[in-house]
């Protein structure tokens, strides 16, 4: 079944005669009549009743007409999409991001988009699922470790790992605490599958200092809520909530920080558009959190910045 033939069928149905349809589609009447006969033979249906000078849709033809219109409409959409892809444009943008990044970075960034930007879709993604997400429909993945070299990537920000305390805690008002000071606290930390916890554990191992009182939390907002309830010190990378005070944690090698990267497939049809969006996202992080979060490095091959 050819799209052209379906177009002739719809044209005749709308015009009411082969001669009128021929004038619309600029094809001879015999050619249209022949195509309609072939379509009826292929479908095993009589689509028209033929009278003097005019064709009328049969009951089967009336039921088939919406399907034919739908196929032609979808074909037009596919052609338009192909033109968009060929031009390197994006009409829709799918972003995979970890929970904290989605809430505190991606969502506020989306609020800055303009009418000229693609329509975004964002879904929560475990960092381990980011790369499969790129292979299964995501255009951009936000990850917390340097992406593999086969991907195009850009460093976005280097954000602090905070110790959040209440206003009645001795650390309230301080800018920073030494990592070993956590030993005397009940630490409300994310589970080991989360990158902030991994950074904390690695820093503790380098210092040779174990924590005796750690409460695992499956959600960073829960950790802050427990800190606000006086149950301990929340160690997360989220923005402050519940009136808590953020204190930077300084380990043996300096302040604990989590790096954010944007990654995408270098063969993506809109790779240049994705690179531009990643650059804007990095600029947004600096505007939101200050120049201290700007990643050191330069833009290199495939837009990689380290």
C-alpha positions, 0 to 999 in steps of 0.5 A, a space after each residue: 500500500 503506497 502513501 500516494 495511493 492513499 492520498 488519491 483515495 482521500 482526495 477523491 473522497 473529499 472532492 466527490 469525483 475523480 475529475 475534481 480530485 485530479 485537478 487537486 492532486 495534478 494527476 490524470 483521471 485515468 491514473 487516479 481511477 487505476 490507482 483506486 482500483 488497485 487499492 480496492 484489490 489490495 484491500 479486498 474492499 469496495 471503497 466507492 459506489 460508482 454512479 454517473 459522474 460521481 463516486 460515493 463512499 461505501 460503508 467500508 470506505 467510510 470506515 476506512 477513510 479515517 485510517 487513511 487520513 491518520 496514516 497520511 498525517 503520521 507520514 507528514 509528521 515523520 517527514 517534518 521530524 526528519 527535516 528537523 533531525 537533518 537540521 540538527 534541531 530538537 523539538 523534544 529533550 529528554 534528560 535523565 538525572 539523579 534525584 537531588 540534581 533533578 530537584 535542585 539543579 535541573 528543575 530550576 534550570 528548566 524554568 529559564 527555558 524560552 519558547 525557542 528551546 525544545 520541550 523537556 521531559 525529565 526522569 529520575 535516574 540512578 547514576 548507574 542507569 544513566 548510560 543505558 538511558 542514553 541508549 534507550 531514548 534519553 538525549 542528555 544524562 546528568 552524572 556525578 562521575 567523569 563520563 566514559 571517554 566514548 561519550 561527549 560530555 561537559 563538566 557542569 559544577 563542583 558542589 559542596 557536600 554539606 553538613 546541615 545542622 539546626 540553629 541550636 547546634 554548636 556548628 551553627 554559624 560556622 563556614 566549615 568543619 574538619 571531617 574528623 569532627 563528625 566522629 562525635 556526631 550522629 551522621 544522617 547519611 544517604 545509603 552507600 549507593 548514593 554518590 555523596 555517601 561514597 565521597 564521605 566514605 572515601 574521605 573517611 577512609 583516607 583519613 583513617 577515621 571511622 564513624 560509629 553513629 551513622 543512620 542510613 537515609 534513602 532520601 536526602 530530604 528525609 536526612 535533612 528532616 531528621 536533622 531538623 528534628 534534632 536527630 543528628 547532622 545531615 550530610 548531603 549535597 541538597 540545597 538547605 531545607 527546614 531552616 538548617 545551616 550548611 557547613 562545608 566539610 573539609 577532609 585531608 584533601 580539602 573540602 568534600 565536593 561532588 562533581 556534576 557532568 552532562 553526557 550525551 552520545 557524540 553521534 546524536 543528530 542534535 549534538 551541537 544543540 545538546 552541547 549548547 544546552 550543557 554549556 547553559 546548564 553549567 553557566 546556570 549552576 555558577 549563577 545559582 551557587 556562585 563562582 566557587 562551584 565552577 569546574 576547573 578545566 577547558 572545553 576539549 574534544 567532543 565538548 568535554 570540559 575537565 
